[in-house]
C-alpha cells in the first residue's frame, strides 16, 4: 500500500461519505491540493496552518461570497502532511464558475505562500470539480479501510469550514443510500472477514465480477488493485487473492481487514 494512502475506520469513512452526499449541488466546486513548506507529519501541528488560510480568506472573500470548505488531511510519500480542500460557493455570484476560479486560485495561493515561505508551486492548481468526481478522487486516491480509530486529542482526518452554511445547504441521506455508496467505492470490504468463514465467499466466478467492476470504473489496474488490497509488493495470483478475500490466509488480518 502506498505511503500516501490514509488508513481510516469504516465508521469514519461512512461519516465522510454521508457529509459529502448530503451537500446540495452548486456549479461552484473548486478542488485545491496544498502542500506544506516544511516537514510536518503531525495533523495536530499542521491543521492550524490550514485554519490560518481559512481565516485569511474570510477577511475579504467571505464578505462577498457564501463560501464553505470540506477538506481531508493525508501524508505525502515522505510523510509530510498535505491537504485536499474543496471550496464550495453557494448563492448567485456575479462571476461564472470559471471566472471565480481564477480569482480564488490567485487568492488561495497568495495567502498559502505567505504561510509557507519558499514553497514551490508543486501542488495541483485549483480546478473546477464536480460532486461525483470529487468524491471518487478523494476516496479512491487517498483512503483505505482499516481498524484504526481516532486517537484521543488528535484532529480527525477530515473536516469542514463554515459548518452553518454547509448544514443550510445539505439534504438528509438514508442509510440505504449511504451503504450503497460505501460498497460502490470499497467492494472488497464487505466480503473481508477476520475469522475463518463457514463457507466460500469468493470463487473464480465472483472474482471475475470484481475484476470487471474494478476495471470498468477505471480506478486501478487489476494487478495493482490486488497488490494494494493485500499490501504485497510482488505479483499476487488470482488464487492467492481469492484466499485473501475469504480470510483464509494471514493477509486477512492486515490493515485492510475489518
C-alpha positions as CSV (number, residue, x, y, z in Angstrom):
1,X,0.0,0.0,0.0
2,X,1.3,3.4,-0.9
3,X,2.6,5.6,1.9
4,X,0.3,8.4,0.9
5,X,-2.9,6.4,1.4
6,X,-4.5,7.2,4.7
7,X,-6.0,4.3,6.7
8,X,-9.2,5.1,8.4
9,X,-12.0,3.2,10.1
10,X,-15.1,2.2,8.2
11,X,-17.2,4.2,10.6
12,X,-15.2,7.4,9.9
13,X,-15.3,6.9,6.1
14,X,-19.1,6.4,6.3
15,X,-19.4,9.8,8.2
16,X,-17.4,11.5,5.4
17,X,-19.5,9.9,2.6
18,X,-22.7,11.0,4.4
19,X,-21.4,14.5,4.7
20,X,-20.4,14.6,1.0
21,X,-23.6,13.0,-0.3
22,X,-25.7,15.5,1.7
23,X,-24.2,18.5,0.1
24,X,-26.5,20.3,-2.3
25,X,-25.3,20.8,-5.9
26,X,-23.7,24.0,-6.9
27,X,-21.6,24.8,-10.1
28,X,-19.1,26.4,-7.8
29,X,-17.0,23.4,-6.6
30,X,-13.2,24.0,-6.6
31,X,-10.6,21.5,-5.6
32,X,-7.1,22.5,-4.3
33,X,-4.2,20.4,-3.1
34,X,-2.0,22.2,-0.6
35,X,1.5,21.0,0.5
36,X,3.4,22.4,3.4
37,X,6.6,24.4,3.2
38,X,8.4,22.3,5.9
39,X,8.4,18.7,7.2
40,X,5.4,18.4,9.4
41,X,4.0,14.9,10.0
42,X,1.5,15.5,12.8
43,X,-2.0,16.5,11.9
44,X,-2.3,18.4,15.2
45,X,0.6,20.7,14.2
46,X,-0.5,21.0,10.5
47,X,-4.2,21.8,11.0
48,X,-3.7,25.3,12.5
49,X,-1.8,26.3,9.3
50,X,-4.8,25.4,7.2
51,X,-7.1,27.3,9.6
52,X,-5.0,30.4,9.2
53,X,-5.6,30.1,5.4
54,X,-9.3,30.0,6.0
55,X,-9.2,32.9,8.4
56,X,-7.3,35.0,5.8
57,X,-9.7,34.1,3.0
58,X,-12.7,35.1,5.2
59,X,-11.3,38.5,5.8
60,X,-12.1,39.6,2.3
61,X,-13.8,36.9,0.2
62,X,-16.4,35.8,2.7
63,X,-17.8,39.3,2.7
64,X,-18.8,38.9,-0.9
65,X,-19.3,35.2,-1.3
66,X,-21.2,32.5,0.6
67,X,-18.1,30.2,1.0
68,X,-17.5,27.0,2.8
69,X,-14.9,24.2,2.5
70,X,-14.6,20.5,3.0
71,X,-11.1,19.1,3.5
72,X,-9.1,16.0,4.1
73,X,-5.6,15.6,5.6
74,X,-3.2,13.0,4.5
75,X,0.5,12.3,4.1
76,X,2.8,12.5,1.1
77,X,5.3,9.8,0.3
78,X,7.9,11.5,2.6
79,X,5.4,11.5,5.5
80,X,4.7,15.3,5.3
81,X,1.1,16.3,5.8
82,X,-0.8,17.7,2.9
83,X,-4.4,18.8,2.4
84,X,-7.1,18.4,-0.2
85,X,-9.6,21.2,0.1
86,X,-12.9,21.6,-1.8
87,X,-14.2,25.1,-1.7
88,X,-17.9,25.5,-2.1
89,X,-19.7,28.7,-3.1
90,X,-23.4,29.0,-2.8
91,X,-25.8,31.8,-3.7
92,X,-25.6,33.6,-7.0
93,X,-22.1,35.1,-7.6
94,X,-21.8,37.6,-10.4
95,X,-18.9,35.6,-11.9
96,X,-19.1,32.4,-13.8
97,X,-17.5,29.4,-12.1
98,X,-14.5,29.8,-14.5
99,X,-14.1,33.5,-13.6
100,X,-14.5,32.9,-9.9
101,X,-12.0,30.0,-10.2
102,X,-9.4,32.4,-11.5
103,X,-10.0,34.8,-8.5
104,X,-10.0,32.0,-5.9
105,X,-6.9,30.4,-7.4
106,X,-5.0,33.7,-7.0
107,X,-6.2,34.5,-3.5
108,X,-5.7,31.0,-2.1
109,X,-2.1,30.7,-3.4
110,X,-1.1,34.2,-2.3
111,X,-2.2,33.5,1.2
112,X,-0.9,30.0,1.4
113,X,2.5,31.1,0.2
114,X,2.6,33.7,3.0
115,X,2.1,30.8,5.5
116,X,4.7,28.6,3.8
117,X,7.6,30.8,2.7
118,X,9.8,29.5,-0.1
119,X,7.3,26.9,-1.1
120,X,7.5,25.9,-4.8
121,X,4.2,25.6,-6.6
122,X,4.4,21.8,-7.0
123,X,0.8,21.0,-5.9
124,X,-2.2,20.9,-8.2
125,X,-3.7,24.2,-9.4
126,X,-7.1,25.0,-8.1
127,X,-9.6,23.4,-10.5
128,X,-13.3,23.3,-11.0
129,X,-14.6,20.0,-9.7
130,X,-18.0,18.2,-9.5
131,X,-19.7,16.5,-6.6
132,X,-19.5,13.0,-8.0
133,X,-15.9,13.2,-9.4
134,X,-14.8,14.9,-6.2
135,X,-15.9,12.0,-4.0
136,X,-14.3,9.5,-6.4
137,X,-11.0,11.4,-6.3
138,X,-10.8,11.7,-2.6
139,X,-11.9,8.2,-1.7
140,X,-10.1,6.1,-4.3
141,X,-6.8,8.0,-4.3
142,X,-6.3,8.7,-0.6
143,X,-8.2,6.4,1.6
144,X,-8.4,2.7,2.5
145,X,-10.3,1.0,5.2
146,X,-8.7,-0.5,8.3
147,X,-9.3,-0.9,12.0
148,X,-7.8,2.5,13.0
149,X,-9.8,4.8,15.3
150,X,-9.2,8.5,16.0
151,X,-6.7,8.9,18.9
152,X,-7.9,11.0,21.8
153,X,-6.9,14.6,21.4
154,X,-5.9,14.2,17.8
155,X,-7.8,16.0,15.0
156,X,-10.0,14.0,12.6
157,X,-8.6,13.3,9.1
158,X,-11.4,15.3,7.5
159,X,-13.3,18.5,8.4
160,X,-15.2,21.4,7.2
161,X,-15.2,25.2,7.4
162,X,-18.4,27.3,7.8
163,X,-20.5,24.5,9.2
164,X,-23.7,26.5,9.3
165,X,-23.6,27.2,5.6
166,X,-22.9,23.6,4.8
167,X,-25.8,22.5,7.1
168,X,-28.1,25.0,5.4
169,X,-27.2,23.6,2.0
170,X,-27.4,19.8,2.8
171,X,-30.0,17.2,2.4
172,X,-30.7,14.2,4.7
173,X,-29.2,10.9,3.5
174,X,-30.8,7.5,4.0
175,X,-28.8,4.6,5.5
176,X,-29.5,2.6,2.4
177,X,-28.0,5.2,0.1
178,X,-25.0,5.6,2.4
179,X,-24.3,1.8,2.5
180,X,-24.7,1.5,-1.3
181,X,-22.2,4.3,-1.9
182,X,-19.7,2.8,0.5
183,X,-20.0,-0.6,-1.2
184,X,-19.5,1.0,-4.6
185,X,-16.2,2.5,-3.6
186,X,-15.0,-0.3,-1.3
187,X,-16.5,-3.5,-2.9
188,X,-13.9,-5.8,-1.2
189,X,-14.5,-4.7,2.3
190,X,-18.0,-6.1,2.8
191,X,-16.6,-9.6,1.9
192,X,-13.4,-9.4,4.0
193,X,-13.6,-11.1,7.4
194,X,-11.3,-11.5,10.4
195,X,-12.3,-15.1,11.2
196,X,-12.3,-18.2,9.0
197,X,-15.7,-18.2,7.2
198,X,-18.1,-21.1,7.3
199,X,-18.3,-21.2,3.5
200,X,-16.6,-19.9,0.5
201,X,-17.3,-16.2,0.0
202,X,-15.3,-15.8,-3.2
203,X,-14.7,-18.2,-6.1
204,X,-13.3,-17.6,-9.6
205,X,-16.7,-16.5,-10.9
206,X,-17.2,-13.8,-8.2
207,X,-13.6,-12.8,-8.6
208,X,-14.2,-12.2,-12.4
209,X,-17.1,-10.0,-11.5
210,X,-15.0,-8.0,-9.1
211,X,-12.3,-7.6,-11.7
212,X,-14.8,-6.3,-14.3
213,X,-16.1,-3.8,-11.7
214,X,-12.6,-2.5,-10.9
215,X,-11.5,-2.2,-14.5
216,X,-14.8,-0.7,-15.7
217,X,-14.6,2.2,-13.2
218,X,-11.0,3.0,-14.2
219,X,-9.7,3.2,-10.7
220,X,-6.8,0.7,-10.8
221,X,-5.0,-1.8,-13.0
222,X,-6.2,-5.2,-11.8
223,X,-2.7,-6.3,-10.7
224,X,-2.1,-3.0,-8.8
225,X,-5.5,-3.5,-7.1
226,X,-4.6,-6.9,-5.9
227,X,-1.3,-5.7,-4.5
228,X,-2.9,-2.7,-2.8
229,X,-5.5,-4.8,-1.1
230,X,-3.1,-7.5,0.1
231,X,-0.3,-5.0,0.9
232,X,2.2,-7.0,-1.1
233,X,4.9,-5.7,-3.5
234,X,5.2,-8.7,-5.8
235,X,2.7,-10.4,-8.1
236,X,-0.5,-11.7,-6.4
237,X,-2.1,-14.6,-8.2
238,X,-5.9,-14.9,-8.5
239,X,-5.8,-18.0,-6.3
240,X,-4.0,-16.1,-3.6
241,X,-6.3,-13.2,-3.8
242,X,-9.3,-15.5,-3.5
243,X,-7.8,-16.9,-0.3
244,X,-7.2,-13.4,1.0
245,X,-10.8,-12.3,0.3
246,X,-12.1,-15.4,2.0
247,X,-10.0,-14.7,5.1
248,X,-8.0,-18.0,4.8
249,X,-4.5,-16.5,5.0
250,X,-2.5,-14.4,7.4
251,X,-3.1,-11.5,5.0
252,X,-6.7,-11.3,6.2
253,X,-5.5,-9.8,9.4
254,X,-3.6,-6.9,7.9
255,X,-4.7,-3.2,7.8
256,X,-7.4,-3.8,5.2
257,X,-9.4,-6.3,7.2
258,X,-12.4,-5.2,9.2
